[in-house]
Amino acid sequence: MAALSDYAENLVLNWLMRGEGETSHPTSWHIGLFTSAPNDAGGGTEVSGNGYSRQSVAWTQATGTGGTTSNVDIETFTASGGSWGTITHIGIFDASSSGNLLWHGALTSSKTVADGDSLQFAAGAIDLTLA
């Protein structure tokens, strides 16, 4: 994915450089879908209604020199009762609703999700990298 949010950048820096936050780190992670781009401060237009909810996600352990972790399982979103529009971006949050945006990035290809359509991410398809 493209970028850490301002919130996540501060968490990482305060943990690494000040030893802060050992007990305040996120304990759950959720994928959110967007029809317009979020940025480091948040924003963007997250999908709502028509059966939408953020999906819980687990991550692989980062190893080696790449500084990368990936989603463990298949993540599936299905619209029901109406269209979600064209999904252009995803975000990773620390809560199933509200919460803090941690990561954000554009999809390789936008996807229009109509009523009854699904958007699916294969296991290992979402990569988060610190470099």
Secondary structure, 3 states (H helix, E strand, C coil): CCEECHHHHHHHHHHHHHCCCCCCCCCCCEEEEEEECCECCECCEECCCCCCCCEECCECCCCCCCCEEEECCCEEEECCCCCCEEEEEEEEECCCCCCCEEEEEEEEEEEEECCCCEEEECCCCCEEECC
